[in-house]
Amino acid sequence: MSTSSSFPRTIVSYTLSTSLFIVFFLCSVFLFTKRTLEPSLSPFHADIPLPDPRPPSLHLPPIDPLPSKDLNGKPHDPDADTNQNQEEADSRRDDDPVAVNTDLKAVEESNGVDLTAKPDPELEDEGASRRKEESVEENNAESAAEKAVVEKLRGCDLYTGSWIKDDDEYPLYQPGSCPYVDEAFDCQRNGRRDSDYLHWRWKPDGCDLPRFNATDFLVKLRGKSLMLVGDSMNRNQFESMLCVLREGLSDKSKMYEVHGHNITKGRGYFVFKFEDYNCTVEFVRSHFLVREGVRANAQGNTNPTLSIDRIDKSNGRWKRANILVFNTGHWWVHGKTARGKNYYKEGDYIYPKFDATEAYRRALKTWAKWIDQNVNPQKQLVFYRGYSSAHFRGGEWDSGGSCNGEKEPVKKGSILDSYPLKMKIVEEAIKEMQVPVILLNVTKLTNFRKDGHPSIYGKINMDGKKVSSRKQDCSHWCLPGVPDVWNHLIYVSLLLQAHS
């Protein structure tokens, strides 16, 4: 009886022990299998978006995925990549006080700090303040260097000096490199073979002009419009301005005429946009700065007139510019203007005969009055570019005058001290104005440069074809050439203006 009753208990005990052993064995197998399979499942885990427990202010910028092979074609070691990324992140944090503060705050939060707390604004402000101070220090260094240059120029007469041969700095751009030089000024392309005239630098007696910096010039024009208003001499300078500024562009395709126009003599209005600097350089043709017109004569024909008491009709465009460069002069010595018969007009009255010099004086007063009434000196800057010397030998532009064969500047002679009455009239007009005007007084420095004119090289010379010497251009200037120096002087004037 006792033996039979103990047998069932033995079976139960054996069964229970066996079951526990099987359960323990299966659990062990399951845990072992899970740990073994986890690494192989990790690539798929990466595709599952997991919430970031950090508040938004602590999110770090994403790191770009690395390629499957390194630059030498070797397979990447994921652990090495992780270490490298960590080293780069640590390096960035060492250099960035804000990142250091962010890491410290993350550690605090992992130890139970409220994750919804915002970063310490004082620490953020400190980092921003340091970056701002570094930027200010860089700007101050540049400003200090520029100020040192400006101090050397103060009190220096920029327009009294001499021309120095300089093969290093000049020309400011290479002949044939600028697409904005029209045929009349492209002397090298038109067959001129000598090149010494390209390498002269203007040197004031009391100082040195700072080296021309096209990029800095564009920076000073950022968001502004520079407009040249005047006759073909100002178009000569306008084309030079386009060429010297173009040298400061890394992408020259971002400079263009906004209406798609090519530069020609027949067109009197151009607007060139410099995209990267959001600025424009413009030309407006105005031969006299006062209004040209016509009158009917007794035979029913029309004759030209010049209203010396009315501003030129293009003046509406002038108002839009931030920097204005005016000129007039050469057209006042042409036939009908010089003769003054039934030509000059005030109000409705046409003078039968009127002195050209007095007409010029009254025209300049009309221009000066318009400037005083329409220009805001707080927002606009006005230049008047002085008379540019011509160098005709044996006649004038229309009577056989020539300058062909001149290969170097004048070294001595009365022409160097020549200063036309028209320039004295300009000085008087500017002196009486309320709005300040900078006189770009290039007259005496151009007196030297008999070698800089197109002469017979104002038209393309095909090989083997004889160049006509009947009419020569001894008024305008080859490009590259003398007008580049005028624009260099505008650049220097802007430097001085910024520190005045």
Salt bridges, closest charged atoms under 4 A:
GLU38 OE2 - LYS34 NZ 2.84
ASP52 OD2 - ARG54 NH2 2.74
ASP52 OD2 - HIS59 NE2 3.62
ASP81 OD1 - HIS76 ND1 2.95
ASP90 OD1 - ARG93 NH2 2.33
ASP103 OD2 - ARG93 NE 2.35
GLU126 OE2 - ARG130 NH2 2.58
GLU146 OE1 - LYS220 NZ 3.18
GLU146 OE2 - HIS499 NE2 2.78
GLU151 OE2 - ARG154 NE 3.17
ASP166 OD2 - ARG201 NE 2.77
ASP167 OD1 - HIS199 ND1 3.52
ASP168 OD2 - ARG211 NH2 2.92
ASP182 OD2 - ARG235 NH1 2.24
ASP186 OD2 - ARG189 NE 3.54
ASP194 OD1 - ARG192 NE 2.88
ASP196 OD1 - LYS165 NZ 3.73
ASP208 OD1 - ARG201 NH1 3.85
ASP208 OD1 - LYS203 NZ 3.93
ASP216 OD2 - LYS220 NZ 3.09
GLU239 OE2 - ARG235 NH1 3.13
GLU257 OE2 - HIS259 ND1 3.38
ASP276 OD1 - LYS254 NZ 3.41
GLU292 OE2 - HIS287 ND1 3.24
GLU346 OE1 - ARG362 NH1 2.77
GLU358 OE1 - ARG361 NE 3.33
GLU358 OE2 - ARG362 NE 3.07
GLU406 OE2 - ARG393 NH1 2.60
GLU406 OE1 - LYS450 NZ 3.16
GLU408 OE2 - LYS411 NZ 3.62
GLU428 OE1 - ARG361 NH1 3.06
ASP451 OD1 - ARG449 NE 2.87
ASP473 OD2 - HIS476 ND1 2.96
